[in-house]
Amino acid sequence: MCPQTHAHHRYLEEEQRRKQQQGRLDETPDQPWNAPEQLSLSPEERDLEALAPLFIIRQVINDWFELVHPVAPILRRDSFLQQLDDSSKHDQDFIGLAASICAATVTTLRRKASEYALMVTVEKCYRLVHSLDHKWHDSPITLTRCQIKYNMAVALGAENGLDYWISQMQFAEATAMVGRLVHYEMQNFSFCDREMVKRLYWLCFAGQWSVILNSCSGLW
């Protein structure tokens, strides 16, 4: 067995044992999250390897680029993977974006993600993103932060249903933020980034309509 495979299995066993000790394997879908104020993390936990070893994160993100990115092309693959491989470039925005991609992957590709789904969970990704979120409140809106909000909205909606209030809030925030970029900031982006902003704008628009139609379906 190669060292990475051995490490993978060892990490999986440890993660499953930890969840069993905490009684989380029997957790019901109706109560998957702690309240936001209980989600603070220590500085050491605000790191991608708080989710899983980096080679597992790489596997998750490769699956996203292979199978999800073609229908939601809102990232530049080469530059993102280069940054992923260089831990010195893992700033808070990048960590949040990578975590949100992992969350979207495990909910979108459930069969494919079964081999790492015990390690990289939506809850862990959300905890990591939420721990960084408050640091961005007074910062300028960026494309990366819009992408994070959109990915988490998709992941939380897939995990808990489109009527889940945190997913709805994430969609609303992503739509408002990317709308701001479209109407006021496009001149500051490169051509490639302008295209990504426009794609993300329409994905958010479609996501918002899905939420609205789902909410209204019970009235018809």
Order of alpha helices (4+ residues) and beta strands (2+ residues): alpha-alpha-alpha-alpha-alpha-alpha-alpha-alpha
